Amino acid sequence: MAYNSVINKAIHLLKKVKPAQEEQTPATPTPFLPKGGAFLVRLTPAAEIFVPEMWNEEQKLMADSLQTFIEQEILPILEEIDSQKDPALVPGLLEKAGEMGFLSLAIPEAYGGLDVDFNTNLLFGEVGALGFSFATTIGAQTSIGSLPIVFYGTDEQKARYLPGIATGALKAAYCLTEPGAGSDANSGKTKATLNPAGTHYLLNGQKMWITNGGFADVFIVFAKIEQDKDLSAFIVEKAFGGISPGAEEKKLGIKGSSTVQVFFTDCPVPVGNLLGKRGDGFKMALNILNTGRIKLAAGAVGGCKMAITKSVQYANERQQFGKPIAQFGAIQHKLAEAAARTFAAESATYRIGYYIDQKYNELTQKGISPSEAKLQAIKEFAIECAIMKVHASEVLAYVVDEALQVHGGMGYAVETGIERGYRDARITRIYEGTSEINRMLSVAELFKRAFKNKEIDLSAQLKSIPGHLLKNTLPNALTGGGKFAAEKQLVQNLKDAFLLVGLRAAQKLKMELAEQQEIVLLLADMLAEAFVSESVWLRIEKLYAEPTEKTEDLKLKKQLARIYLYESVNKARRCGEDAINGFAQGAEKTLLLALLHRLLPRYEVNPIQLRRKVADYLNRQNKYAF
């Protein structure tokens, strides 16, 4: 069968997604407004995104101050922190961080906080990763341990707890997970029973994997009130009594982070310490986890940069066969590929942070309170937060693994610090929701917004695919003109490929799609590649449109973007093929595969040459220099 004949027949299949309508003149592009999931159906202007090159001097100075704190207070005593021999050591460091203002970034000024914008919070998360397990300690304090009060607390609750959390006088922990309720958090068994006098709830139950639990003064605890179906949330002070922390867990990584079980036995909690509304705890937990997910992505970017810098420096120092191993192609491949993936993850992470800030500004201008506006803004981008939690944590896993390989036997030795980074990185694919849960969440939330809530018209975008495909005479001929035309077309095709495979799978499998987890995971990876690839090329487009850097730096960043897109297209094509093979048969499978290959042709670049150029630059700079 002729190739174009297959494509023509595929048009009919595409239009089954929604009843055909009359062809219309393309509408004027919609003005840019940040909306979760809308990147699939709307062209994003490069001028309207944030790129890390835009950090102002104040933000850089604040980030540098945290880095200095970590270098002076944390790195010299990493072994002592990890040993946990001195139970007062980490709480004392947390108090020192509080004195410097590092615990108050997300807390309103009225309660002793700095209340900086969300993207600046992400920057602090990136820099905080340099502190290894202390990053988890400070992260729990500034995110899941305090944000429930920031977002849901009454004025009285905020005034009572937030000033102490901001200074470190009060250490905070978050108690959600239970032995029998991991990913299914709402199935927890911890109970809250109102006492006969109606003054206190009596908490009974067991929580596990509680970060900071060994020394926390304040716990955000999720429990079901009596026979409620859904969780409620409570602010619980250790001073209330009836709280027994277990022994410190012996863990693979983040050894210096306090992780314990916490037992509640008739713990009396004043009724005024109910956080938010009764039965809203599960929704609250999900919203708080959205924040943690994108902050984790920023931390992963910081960990990647640190690992790459250590790898470059070692590769320049290590001599084999009469020259530095940095000059060998195998090592250059590792360094450049790690840099490309890190650069792309960074681009997508701060794109989301900026969107959250933009949405917050939009909501507050409508008269919504700051706390509610922050909550709604983060919730708006739940899809993107889930995407980047998975993507960035898996980039980190790749980078630290390659860093250890670059170091060879020395990477296995404690003295280089690489083995600590390798172990510490592993948890990022588990906490804040496993990679598998977040993959399924990203697709499920997107389809919910598209088909149930009617917020995003995915089907209309899908119908536009045949037109631009049939303009091409060959499978690998990309249309368009202007700077980066081929790359921008491929980015659009990545989005269209997800729609092609995802909507056909949804139409054919219907409710059964949720049970076909392998297919959903493949769709999630296609969705992620579309978002990340678009983010990195929007960054390049913006940097070229508003040049503030040396020509060499711009060219090297363009090479990074090309390396990433090369791998991204290949990965998305493989995922699409596997998904199609999973739900289609016969002629339908042939048509879908033909159309997928038309959308995602080979990206004609020389990846070896590109990686060598990037690696040469890294080696000359002797660090991650992007």
N, C-alpha and C positions, 0 to 999 in steps of 0.2 A: 504493500500500500504506500503511495506517495506520502512524503512527510506532511506537506501542506493539506492533503486530503484528510489526514488524521486530525490536524488542527481544526479544520473546518467542521468536522463532525463533533469535535470537542465543544464547540460553541453551543451546540444544542444542549449538551450536558450541563454546561455552566448556567444556562438560562433556566434550568429546572429549579435552581435554588429559590427563585422567586418568579411569579408570573411575569412574562415579558411585558414591557411597556414601550410606548413609542419612543424612538430615539429623540433626544433633546440636545439642543446646543449646550455645550459645557458651561456650567454656571461660573460666575466670577468667584475666584477663590475666597473662601470664608475668612474674615479677619481672625488673626491668631488669638485664641483664648485657650489657656491650658485646661485640658479635660482628660481624665484618666481613660486610657485605651484608645483615644481618638487618633493617636499617631498612625494607626492602621488606615484611616480613611481620610486623613487631612494632610496636606503638604505643610510642613513646618518651616517657616522662614528662618534661615540661619541667623538673621539679625536679632531674632527674638529669643535665642537661647543663651544660657550662661556657659562660659568655658573657663576652666581653671586659670587661664592666663589673665582673667579679669579680677583676680583677688586684689583688693586695695591694700594700701600700706598698713592700715590698722589691723586688718584681718591677718596679714602676714606676720605682723609684730606679735599678735596674740598667739598665733600658731608657734612662732619661734620661742615664745616664753614657755609654752607647754613642753616643747622639745628640750629646752634647756633644763627644765625641772626633771624630766625623765632621765636625761643624760647625767645629771648631778645626783639625783636622789634615788633613782630606781636601778639603772644599769649596773652601778658598782656593787650592788648587793643582791643581784638576781638569785644567786645560790641560796642566800639566807632566806629570801622571800619564798622560794620554792620548797625549802626544807620545812617551813611552818613550825620551826622549833620555838620561836618567840611569838606567842599569840597576840602580843601588843604591837608587833611591827607593822603589819599592813593597816590596821585601824589608825595607827599614828601617821602613816604616809597619807592616808585618806584625809586626815585632818590638815596635814600640810598642804595638800592639794586644795582643800577648802579655803585655807588662808590666802592662797594665790588667786582665788576666784574661779578655779577650774570646775567646781561642782555646781556653779550657779548659772550656767549659760542659758538654760531653758526655763529658769524660774523668773516669774514677773518681778519687776523692780520693786513693787510695793511690798514684796516679801523677802527683800535682800538679794534679789537676783540681778543678772545682767540682761536677761531677756533678749539675746541676740537672735538674728534671723536663723532660719532652719539650715541654710547652706553653710553658715559659719559653724553651726553645731556639727555638721558632717565633717568639716575640715578638722575640727578638734578630734573627731572620731578617727580620722585618718592618722593624725599625728600621734594620738594616744596608743595606736597599735605598736609603736616603738617600745612600749613598756611591757610587752609580752603578757604574762598573766595579770599584771596590774591593770591592763586595758580592760579586762573583764570586770575587775573590781570597781573601777571608776565608771565603767559603762553601766553596770547595774544601778549604781547610785544615781547617775544623772539621767537614766532613761526609764527602765521598767520599775525601778524602786520609787521614783518621785513623780513621773509624768501622770500616773493615775490621779494623784492629788491635784496636780496642776490643771488637768483637763476636767475632772469630775468633782473635785472637792468643793465644799461650801466655803464661804469667806472665813468662817470660824476655823474650819479644818486647815485651810491654807495658812492662816495666821499662826496656828498652833504648831504646824510641822515643817513648813517650807523653809523658814529662816534657819532652823537647825540643820536641815538637810543641805542647804546651800553652803554652810560653813564646815560641814563635816562633824559638827557636834552630835548630830543624829545620823546614824548609819542606817541605810534602807535596804530592804530585800523584798522580793516578789515571790509569793507562794501560790503557784498554780498547779504544777505537775504533781501527780500522785502515782503510787506504784502500779495501780491498775488502770490509770488514765493518762496516757502519753499524748498522742496526737488527737485522741478523742477527749479533749480536756473537759467538756461539759458533762462527762460521765463520772466526774469525781464524787467521792463518797463523804468528804468532810461536811459535817452538819453544824448548823447554827440554830439553837433552840432558845426561844424567848423565855426568860425566867418568870416565875409567877408574878413578881412585882412589876414586870414590864419595863424594867430599867436596863437590863443587860441581855445580850445574846451569849449563850454558853457554847463555845467552839469545841468540837471534838473531831479529831481526824489526824491524818498523817500526810505530810508533803515531802517531796524528795527533789534532789538536784537544786537546792536553794542556794544561789550565789549570794555571798555575804552573810549567809544564815548563821554562821558560827559566832559573829560579833554584832549582828544587827540590833538596833534599838527599836526600829519600826518595821513592821511587816505589812505588805499589801496581801491580804489573804482572801482567797476565793472559796466560797462554801455555799451549800444550798440551805436556805432557811426552811427548816421543817421538811415538808413534802414537796417543795417547789420543784418544777421541772428544770429550771435554769439556775445557774449560779448567781450569787450576789457577791459583792466585794466589801471588805472591811479594812479599816486602818487599825492595826493591832500593835500595841506597845508591849515590849518585853516585860515592862514593869507591871503589866496587868496580872501576871502570874499565869500558871497553867501552861507554860511554854517550855519545852525541853528540846534543845538542839541535840542532834546525834553527833557521832564522831565524824571527823573530817574524812571525806571520801578519798581513797587512793586512786588517782586518775592517770590516764595516759599522758595528758598534757595539762596546760594551765594549772600546774601544781600549786602555785602560790596563791591561787584564788580559793577563798573559803567556799566549800561546797558540802552541804550537810543535809540530812533529813531533819525535819522539824515536826515535833509531835505536840498536839494541842489536847489538853485534858481539862474539860470544864473551864476553859479560858474565858473569863468574864470580859466581854467587850461592850462598852456603853452603847446604847441604841444610837446615840449621836455620832458614832464612828462608822455607821453604815455609809459606804462611799457610793454616791450616785443613787439610783433608784433600785428598789428590790427587784431581783430577777434580771438586772441589766449587766451582771458581771461577765457573762460570756461574751457579749458584744464588746464590753469594755476591754476584755483581755485581747480580743482580736484586733481592736483598734490600736492598742498599745504595742502589740507585736508588729504591726505595720511600721511603726516608728523604729522599733528595734531592728527590723529587717534592713531598712535602708541605711541605718547607722552601721550595721554590721558590714554592709557592702563598702562603706567608706573605710572602715577599719581594715578590711581585706586589701583594699588598694594600698593603704599605708604599709601593710605587711609585705606586699609584693615589691614595693619600691625598696624597702630595706633589704629584702633577700636578693634583689637584683644588684644593688650596690655592693653588698658583700661578695657576690659571685664575680662581678667585674673586677673588683680589687684583688681578689684571690687569683683570678685568671691572669691578671697582669703580673702578679708576683711569682706564680708557680712556673718554674722552668722544666721543660721536658724536651729531649732531643735537641737541646741547644737553643731553644727559644720559648717565650711565654706561651702557655696553652691558649691564651686569648687569641693567638694568631691561627689556631686550627679551626677548620670549617665546622667540625662537629660541635665545638664549644660556641662558636659564633652563632650557629643555628639556635642553640638553647638560649643564649642571651637575648638575641633579637626577637625570637618568638615570645619569650616572657615579657619583653618590653612592649611588644605590639598588643598583647592581650591586656596588659596592665593599662596602657594608654586608652584602650577602648573602654575598659570597665570604668576608669576614671571619668571619661567623657559622659557615659550614660548615667553614672551615679549623681554627678553634680547637675546634670540636666534635670533630674527628678527633684533634687533639692530646691532648685530655682523655681520649678513649677509649683511646688508646695508653697513657697514664699509668695509667688504671684497669686495663687488661689486664695491664700490667707488675706492678702491685700484687697482682693476683689470682694471677699466676704465681709471684711470689717468695714469697707466703704458702704456696704448695704445695711450697716447697723448691727451686725451680729457681734456678740461679745468676743473678745480676744481668745478666751479659752475654747469656746465653741468653734470659732473660726479655725483655730489651729487643728482641732480634732477633725473637722470636716475636710480641711485641706489635705491632711494626711490620708484620710479615708478615701478621698477622691482618687488618689494614685496608688491604691492597694495593688492593682495589677502590676504596675511598674516596680513597686517595692518588692513584691514576690519574685518578679523576674530577676532583679538585681541581687537579691539575697542569694539565690541559686547561682547566678552567673559569676558574681564576684568571688564567692566562696570557692567555687570550682576553679576559677583562675588562680586563686591563692594556692590551692592544693597543687595545681600544675607547677606554679612558679617555685614553691618551696621544695618540691620534689626534684626539679631540675637544678635548683641551687645546691642541694645536697650532692647531686650527681657531678656537678662541676667541681665541687670540693673533693670528690672521691673519698678515700679513706678518712681524710681529715674532716669531712662532713659528718662522719659518724662519731667524731670525738666531741666531748662536751665543750672543750675550750673554744671552738669556733663559734658556738651559739647557733649553728645551723640546725643541729638536732633538736634544740628547744623550739625553734620556729616551726620545724617540721611537725613535731608533736602538738604544739599549741594550735596550729592551723587546722588540725583534723576536726575539732569540735565545731568549727564554723559551718560545716555541712549538716549539723545536727540541731544545734539550738536555734531558737526563734522559728521553729518549725523545720523539719527535715527538708532536704532538697526535693524529695519525692512529693511531700505534702505541698510545698510551695509551687512546684511545677503544676500540679493538678489544680491548685488554687488559682493560679494565673489564668488558665484556660477557662475554668468554671466561672470565675468572676467576669471575664470578658464576654462569654456567651450569655450569662445572666443579664448583663447590661444591654446586650444586643437583642436578645429574643424575648426576655421577660419584661425588662424595664423600658425597652425601646429607646435607649439613650444613644446608641451608636448603630448606624445603618451599615452593617457589614455587607449585606447582600447587594446594595446599590453599588458599592465599590467593586465587588466581584464581577458585576455585569460589564464593567468597563475594561476588563482584561482582554477579551478577544480583539478589540479594536487595535490596540498597540501591538499585539502579537502578530497580527496578519500584515502589518506594515513591514515586518522583517522578512527578507527573502531567504535568510539562512538562520539556523538555530542559534548561532553565536553572533549575529549582527545586532548590535544595540543601537537604538535610534537616539535622536536628540543632537543638540549642539551646545557649544559653550564650554566653559571650564568644568572639568570633572563630569562631563555629560554621561560617559559610559558608566562611571561609578554610581552616579545618581540614579541612572536607569536600573542598574542592578539592585540598588537599595530598594527602589520601588517594587522590583520584581520579587525580592525577598518577602515583602509584605503581601504581594498578590499570591505568591506561592502558598503562604500560610492560609490565606482565605480560600484558595482553590481546594487544598487538601482538607482543611479544617471544616469548612462549611459542607463539603460533600460528605465527610465522615459524620457530621452532626445530622445531616438530612437523612442519611441512610441508616445510621444506628439509632438515632433518636435517643430515648432515655437510656438505652443500653450503652451509649458511649461512656457514661460515667463508670461502668463496670469494665470497660476495655482500657485498663490503666496504661498498658504499654503504648497504645495509640495516643492517649492523652499526653503522656510524657514526651513522645516524639513531637507532637504538636506544640508543646510548651517550648521545646528547644528551637523549633522553627520561629516561634513568636519572639523568643529572646534574641535570636540572631538578627531578626528584622529590626528590633528596637536598638540593639547595641550598634549594629552597622550604620543605621541611620544617624545615631548619636555621634559616632566618630567622624562621619563625613560632614555632618552639620558643623562640627568643630573645625574641621579643615576649611570648609567653605567660609566660615566666619573669620578665621585667621587670615585667609588670603584676601578677603574683602576689606578687612581692617588691619593691615599689617603693622605690627609693633615690634616684630622680632627680626633677627638677622635672616638673610635669605637661606643660609645653610640650615638653620633651625627649622624654618618652615618646610624646606624640602625633606628633611629627615622625618618630620611629623607626617608628611604626606606618604612617605615610604612606610611608616608604621601603619597608617590607615589602609594602605594597599595590601600589606601582609595580612592584616586582620580580615579584610574583605575576601581575600583569596581563600582563606580557611573557612570563613563564615559561609560563603556560597557552597563550598564543598560539603560542609556539615549539614546545611539546610537541605541540600539535594538528597543526601543519604537518608536523613530523617523522613523527608517526604516520600522517598521510594519505599522505605520500610513501612510507613503508615499506610500507603496505598496498597501495598501487598497484603497488609493486615485486614483490610475491609473490602477490597474490590476484587473482582474476578473477570476473566474473559475480555470481551471488547471494552467494557468500562475501564478495566485496569490498563489496557493498552492506550486508551484515549487519555486517561489521567496522567500516566507516565510520560506520554508524548508532550502533553501540555506543560508538565513540570519541567522537563528538560528544555523546553523552549523558553520557559521563564528563567531558568537558572543554568545558562550555558557556562562553559569554562571561562573563567576570568583570565584573559590572556596577559599575564605578567610573568616575569622570571622571579619566583620567590627566593631562590638561592641568592641571586644577585642583590635583591632588596635586603635580605637578612644580613648579608656581608657588609653592606653600606651602613646599616643601623648598628651592627656590632662594632664596626670600626669607630664610629662616633662614640659609642658607649665607652670603648676602651680608651679613647683619647681623653674623654671627660673623667674617666675612672670612677663613674657612679651612674645611677639612673639619672638622666639629665633632661627629662622632658616635662 
